[in-house]
Amino acid sequence: MIKKILLLISISLYSYAGMFSTLSGMAMKEIKPLASYTIDTAGVNPRVYEFVPQNDKTKLCIVVFGNTDNGISIPAMQCFKRDTQQNFK
């Protein structure tokens, strides 16, 4: 009986953690990337997003998402000092 109670408690805590991340993600501000595209590669199909961080308009950040063989997306991000003379949104 104690094992069943502990199992129910652990399941409820696990589901609450997932619900918390979903609810906290809904409250975040969403920004549109300056550009988004895919790169034609053999079997990986990486997706690229370019954006200007909200707190540092002098930077340009690029995030690349690529899928592994088991379907997991592995992101990589790099930020650069951008040319402020260009007309970015």
ROMI-989251 format. One record per residue (C-alpha): residue number from 1; x, y, z; chain. Coordinates in pm, whole numbers, plus 32768, in hexadecimal, padded with zeros to 4 digits. Example, Ala and Ser with C-alpha at 12.3 -4.5 7.8 and 13.67 -1.06 7.14 Angstrom:
% residues 2
k | px | py | pz | c
1 | 84CE | 7E3E | 830C | A
2 | 8557 | 7F96 | 82CA | A
END
This chain:
% residues 89
k | px | py | pz | c
1 | 8000 | 8000 | 8000 | A
2 | 811A | 80F3 | 8053 | A
3 | 81BC | 80A7 | 7F02 | A
4 | 8079 | 8106 | 7E4F | A
5 | 8060 | 824D | 7F0F | A
6 | 81CB | 82A4 | 7EC4 | A
7 | 8191 | 824F | 7D55 | A
8 | 805F | 8333 | 7D47 | A
9 | 811E | 844D | 7DF0 | A
10 | 8246 | 842F | 7D01 | A
11 | 815F | 8426 | 7BD0 | A
12 | 80A3 | 855B | 7C47 | A
13 | 81E7 | 8618 | 7C8B | A
14 | 826D | 85BD | 7B32 | A
15 | 812F | 862F | 7A82 | A
16 | 812B | 8772 | 7B4E | A
17 | 828F | 87C1 | 7ADA | A
18 | 8225 | 87A2 | 796D | A
19 | 80F4 | 8878 | 79A9 | A
20 | 81C8 | 8984 | 7A56 | A
21 | 82B7 | 89A0 | 792D | A
22 | 8190 | 89B8 | 783F | A
23 | 80E6 | 8ACA | 790A | A
24 | 8226 | 8B90 | 7941 | A
25 | 8272 | 8B7D | 77CB | A
26 | 811E | 8C10 | 777A | A
27 | 8171 | 8D4B | 7840 | A
28 | 82AF | 8D93 | 777A | A
29 | 82B6 | 8E9C | 766D | A
30 | 82D7 | 8E0E | 750E | A
31 | 83AA | 8EC1 | 740B | A
32 | 83B4 | 8E7E | 7298 | A
33 | 850B | 8E2F | 7206 | A
34 | 85A2 | 8F19 | 7105 | A
35 | 85D7 | 8DED | 7023 | A
36 | 8591 | 8C77 | 7034 | A
37 | 85F5 | 8B6F | 6F3A | A
38 | 8670 | 8A0B | 6F0D | A
39 | 87BD | 899D | 6E82 | A
40 | 87C1 | 8887 | 6D80 | A
41 | 88A3 | 877B | 6E13 | A
42 | 88A8 | 8601 | 6E00 | A
43 | 87BC | 8571 | 6F04 | A
44 | 87D1 | 8680 | 7010 | A
45 | 86FA | 87A1 | 6F8C | A
46 | 8769 | 88B1 | 7081 | A
47 | 867E | 89D5 | 70C3 | A
48 | 8719 | 8B2F | 70F5 | A
49 | 8682 | 8C5A | 71AA | A
50 | 871F | 8DB5 | 71B9 | A
51 | 86B1 | 8EB7 | 72BB | A
52 | 8720 | 8FEE | 7377 | A
53 | 871A | 8FBF | 74F4 | A
54 | 8621 | 90A1 | 75A4 | A
55 | 8722 | 9122 | 76A2 | A
56 | 8846 | 915B | 75B3 | A
57 | 87EB | 91EE | 7461 | A
58 | 895D | 91F3 | 73FB | A
59 | 8962 | 9076 | 73D6 | A
60 | 88DA | 8F7E | 72DA | A
61 | 889D | 8E1B | 7356 | A
62 | 887E | 8CE7 | 727E | A
63 | 87E1 | 8BA5 | 7300 | A
64 | 87FC | 8A5F | 7240 | A
65 | 8721 | 8931 | 728F | A
66 | 8786 | 87E5 | 71F8 | A
67 | 86EB | 868F | 722B | A
68 | 87AE | 855C | 7293 | A
69 | 8760 | 83FC | 721E | A
70 | 8676 | 83C4 | 7347 | A
71 | 85B2 | 8505 | 7301 | A
72 | 8642 | 85DE | 7415 | A
73 | 867B | 8749 | 73B6 | A
74 | 87D1 | 87CE | 7420 | A
75 | 87E2 | 894D | 741E | A
76 | 891E | 8A1A | 73F0 | A
77 | 8928 | 8B95 | 7417 | A
78 | 8A2B | 8C9E | 73CA | A
79 | 8A0C | 8E17 | 73F2 | A
80 | 8AD8 | 8F15 | 7331 | A
81 | 8B05 | 908C | 7342 | A
82 | 8A3B | 9109 | 721B | A
83 | 8A6F | 922D | 7133 | A
84 | 898E | 9336 | 71CA | A
85 | 8986 | 93F5 | 7082 | A
86 | 88A6 | 92EA | 6FE8 | A
87 | 8730 | 9319 | 7008 | A
88 | 86B9 | 91F6 | 70E1 | A
89 | 8561 | 91EF | 717D | A
END
